[in-house]
Amino acid sequence: MALTVILNGQSRSFDALEEAANLEQLVVELGLKGDRVAIEHNGEIAPRSQWAQTVLHGGDRLEVVHFVGGGV
């Protein structure tokens, strides 16, 4: 069964993830580089060192910010 979460304000389902997936797996599924991402999980900043231990449940609210390089 797919995991459905609220990601950056929108409901999103992940067929490749099931209940009890973790934040680290979500970052991989999103195709993001973990060293360029910050995640808020249910209103709390999730330390990168805890992503593998942070279990996701259906309906969790996530804000994911991906840092992009650039400049003048």
N, C-alpha and C positions, 0 to 999 in steps of 0.2 A: 504494500500500500504506500502511495506517495506521501511525502511529508509536505504539508502546506503551512507556510509561515507568512507573516506580514513583513515584507521586505521593502524598506524605504517607502512605507505608506501604502503599498499595494499588496494584495494577496497574491502569493506565488507558490505554485506546486513544483516539487522536484521528484520526478518519477524514479530517479536513481538513488534517492535517499529515503530511508524509512524512519519511523519514530525512533528516537534514541540515537539518531545520528549526532555528530558533534560539530562544533563550529569549524574545526579544521577541515572536515569533510565538505562542509558547505563552501568554504573558500575554494577548494579544489573544484567542486562542481560548478562554481561561478567562473572558473578559469582565471582567477586572480592570483597575483603573487602575494604571498602572506606578508612579506616585509614592506609592502606598500598599501596595507589595508588597516583600517581601524574599525572595530565593531562595537556597537552598543546593543546589548542583549536585554530585553525587557527593562529598559531604562538605566541600565548599569553598564559602564565601560567594561568590556571583557579583555583582561590582559592577554596578550598573545601567548604567554607561557601557560595559560589555562585553557586554550582553545580545545585541545584534545580531550579535556575532562569536562567541558561545558556541553551538556546534553541538550539537544533541541527537542521540543514537543510541539505538536500541532497548535497553531495559533500564537506561537511566540512572536514577539515584535522585535525586529532587527533593523538597525540602521547601519549600513555598510558604506564607508567612505574609502574610495580608492584614490591614492595620491598619484598625481601625474607630474612628471618633470617637464621643464620647459622654461622659457624666459626669453629675455632679449639678448 
